[in-house]
Amino acid sequence: MLTFTAELARTCRQQFPALNRLHDGKPLIFFDGPAGTQVPQHVAEAVSHYLLFNNSNRGGYFPVSQDSDRELGRALQTFATFVGSTDPAEIMFGQNMTSLTFSFARSLSQTWQTGDEIIVTATDHDANITPWADAAASRGVAVRLIPLRPADCSLDMDSLKNTIGPRTRLIAATCACNASGGLNPIDRIVALAKQVGANVFLDAVHYAPHHLIDVARWTCDFVAFSTYKFFGPHLGVLWAKREHLERLTPTKVRPSKNVLPWNWMTGTQSHESIMGGCEAIEYLADIGRHVMKQPDTPLRPALAAAFEAISEYESRLVWQLIQGLLSVSGTKIFGITDRDHACQRVATVSFIHERVATPKLAQALARRGVCLWSGNYYALEFTRQLGLEPDGMIRLGLVHYNTAEEVTRFLEIYRQVLQEDFAIGA
Ligand SMILES: Cc1ncc(COP(=O)(O)O)c(C=O)c1O
């Protein structure tokens, strides 16, 4: 087994200047990864290196533009490898996952007919619901919402099986739920879609910091994600099978050449963010090379090693957190809490305290130096189905730079806040 040790976590932390920030003389606890992770020094340097030395638009005759084009070509290759594709023409960049999905939904929906149906899920962020619902409305297409199973907030696969049919054109589903941390069964979703010839659009935004995206194994059609969720800058990325990109019509201005994949990207991209995103991928690959003790390992196997080690490490942390939270009476977690199903979740935990208003609890924890989020984090169907609007839940998201000491400190702070601010003994 490839092990991500506590010592390696400390070494990784040294590469993230933000993690040194103090609050009341103590280090902040960064449990806010699901809304955006911190960034290693090398990623920031890659962004500034591009701006200082290679900054140019695409396709010029002169050296800076040619250098920039070479770097962008390398970036397409790096991102293709990251998702498990061999074809750099299948990678599109954009402002963020939401914008890419709105724009792509417009193109894909042109192939739908009145009477068709699409499927979205209550485990999804609204960025993988509203773009499809809007596109469906413009084409007279029905939208079916697959609910959660309230016991563990997993996707109700029986409902999916019963809902899918010959008129289903698309299943839009997340790989990992950004509210519960639950992993959706991608293989089963894709298999069901294939039975009726539907496409599958996967949201890998919440999955990408924890597990390796694998479009070749998943045999899905589209995968979207954002690099700011896995140690990179603000940048959206969409992978689509080449056959779809050749078949569909992109939204583009006339002078933009009809050459993949750039014809699918509107306007000039944030080249510096693309460079930073590549460096985030290299950062992860270096973790893999470290745990394998093989510094020359190529990118894809290095990433596979990194995520194997990272996910096992995060799993240890999240069970420490879950057990600690559950030992505080009045705490209710929304998601998998049964260790036998550990492999079906990532290290994101959402909870409420039955006797404290969630925004007040979130503010009290934040005042003591815990970086966290509360509300619905745009997983609106999730909180609606569970009757948790408008306050939602507190969300703690752990990544590989978090430590067991931070979890212990957080649990102490949680008990202290309940006692001191709300007069509740744990
Ligand atoms: C699961 C999930 N999907 C989609 C998004 C939207 O991503 P972006 O901010 O890149 O549009 C988020 C953002 O929080 C998310 O957590």
The ligand as a Tripos MOL2 file, in Angstrom:
@<TRIPOS>MOLECULE
LIG
   16    16     1     0     0
SMALL
NO_CHARGES

@<TRIPOS>ATOM
      1 C1        -19.7710   19.9380   -6.8170 C.3       1 LIG1
      2 C2        -19.6200   21.2820   -7.4520 C.ar      1 LIG1
      3 N1        -19.9860   21.4350   -8.7290 N.ar      1 LIG1
      4 C3        -19.8810   22.6090   -9.3610 C.ar      1 LIG1
      5 C4        -19.3970   23.7130   -8.7130 C.ar      1 LIG1
      6 C5        -19.2800   24.9980   -9.4640 C.3       1 LIG1
      7 O1        -17.9460   25.1870   -9.7840 O.3       1 LIG1
      8 P1        -17.4260   26.5850  -10.3360 P.3       1 LIG1
      9 O2        -17.2570   27.4830   -9.1750 O.co2     1 LIG1
     10 O3        -16.1260   26.2320  -10.9910 O.co2     1 LIG1
     11 O4        -18.4150   27.0810  -11.3060 O.co2     1 LIG1
     12 C6        -18.9980   23.6180   -7.3800 C.ar      1 LIG1
     13 C7        -18.5210   24.7990   -6.6430 C.2       1 LIG1
     14 O5        -18.5250   24.8710   -5.4460 O.2       1 LIG1
     15 C8        -19.1170   22.3650   -6.7330 C.ar      1 LIG1
     16 O6        -18.7510   22.1980   -5.4470 O.3       1 LIG1
@<TRIPOS>BOND
     1     1     2 1
     2     2     3 ar
     3     2    15 ar
     4     3     4 ar
     5     4     5 ar
     6     5     6 1
     7     5    12 ar
     8     6     7 1
     9     7     8 1
    10     8     9 2
    11     8    10 1
    12     8    11 1
    13    12    13 1
    14    12    15 ar
    15    13    14 2
    16    15    16 1
@<TRIPOS>SUBSTRUCTURE
     1 LIG1         1 GROUP 0 **** ****
